[in-house]
C-alpha cells in the first residue's frame, strides 16, 4: 500500500511510504537534506513499522520540536491509526 504524509515543521514537505504487512518496503522524502533522508530511508527499509516508530519518535532537529525522522514516525503512527 502506498501512503503519503504531509510533514510539518521540517524542511521536507511530504513522505511517501510503501508498506506491506506492516513492513516498510520504501520511503521517499520530498524536499529536505537529500543524503541524510536517503540514508534514513535505506535504514528503515525492511523494518517493521513498530520498530521504526520506537527508534525515530521524538528525535529533534536542532532547536525544532520535530525532525524528518520524527515526522516519519508520525506518518507511520497515522498509517496504523487509519487502517
C-alpha positions as CSV (number, residue, x, y, z in Angstrom):
1,X,0.0,0.0,0.0
2,X,1.2,3.5,-0.9
3,X,0.7,6.0,1.9
4,X,1.5,9.7,1.7
5,X,2.0,12.1,4.7
6,X,2.3,15.8,4.6
7,X,5.1,16.8,7.0
8,X,5.0,19.8,9.4
9,X,7.9,21.7,10.9
10,X,10.7,20.3,8.7
11,X,12.5,21.1,5.5
12,X,10.9,18.0,3.9
13,X,7.4,18.6,2.6
14,X,6.0,15.1,2.1
15,X,6.8,11.5,2.8
16,X,5.7,8.7,0.5
17,X,5.7,5.2,2.0
18,X,5.1,1.7,0.6
19,X,4.1,-0.6,3.4
20,X,3.1,-4.3,3.1
21,X,2.1,-6.5,6.1
22,X,3.4,-3.8,8.5
23,X,6.9,-3.9,6.9
24,X,8.3,-0.7,5.3
25,X,9.3,-1.5,1.7
26,X,10.1,2.0,0.5
27,X,10.3,5.6,1.9
28,X,10.8,8.7,-0.2
29,X,11.0,12.2,1.2
30,X,10.2,15.2,-0.9
31,X,12.5,18.1,0.0
32,X,14.9,18.2,2.9
33,X,18.5,17.0,3.2
34,X,18.8,14.6,0.3
35,X,21.7,12.4,1.5
36,X,20.5,12.2,5.1
37,X,17.0,11.3,4.1
38,X,18.2,8.7,1.6
39,X,20.2,7.2,4.5
40,X,17.2,7.1,6.8
41,X,15.1,5.5,4.0
42,X,17.7,2.8,3.5
43,X,17.9,2.1,7.2
44,X,14.2,1.6,7.7
45,X,13.6,-0.5,4.6
46,X,12.6,-3.9,5.6
47,X,11.8,-2.8,9.2
48,X,8.5,-3.4,11.0
49,X,6.6,-0.1,11.4
50,X,6.5,-0.5,15.2
51,X,10.3,-0.8,15.4
52,X,10.7,2.3,13.2
53,X,8.3,4.3,15.4
54,X,10.1,3.3,18.5
55,X,13.5,4.3,17.1
56,X,12.5,7.5,15.4
57,X,9.9,9.1,17.7
58,X,11.0,12.2,19.5
59,X,14.2,12.9,17.5
60,X,14.6,16.7,17.2
61,X,16.5,18.8,14.6
62,X,18.4,21.5,16.3
63,X,16.0,23.8,18.2
64,X,13.0,22.5,16.3
65,X,10.4,20.3,18.2
66,X,10.5,17.7,15.4
67,X,12.7,16.3,12.7
68,X,12.4,14.3,9.5
69,X,12.9,11.0,11.4
70,X,10.2,12.1,13.9
71,X,7.9,13.1,11.1
72,X,8.4,9.6,9.6
73,X,7.4,8.1,13.0
74,X,4.3,10.3,13.0
75,X,3.5,9.2,9.4
76,X,3.7,5.6,10.5
77,X,1.6,6.2,13.6
78,X,-1.1,7.9,11.4
79,X,-0.9,5.0,8.9
80,X,-1.5,2.5,11.8
81,X,-4.5,4.5,13.1
82,X,-6.2,4.8,9.7
83,X,-6.1,1.1,8.7
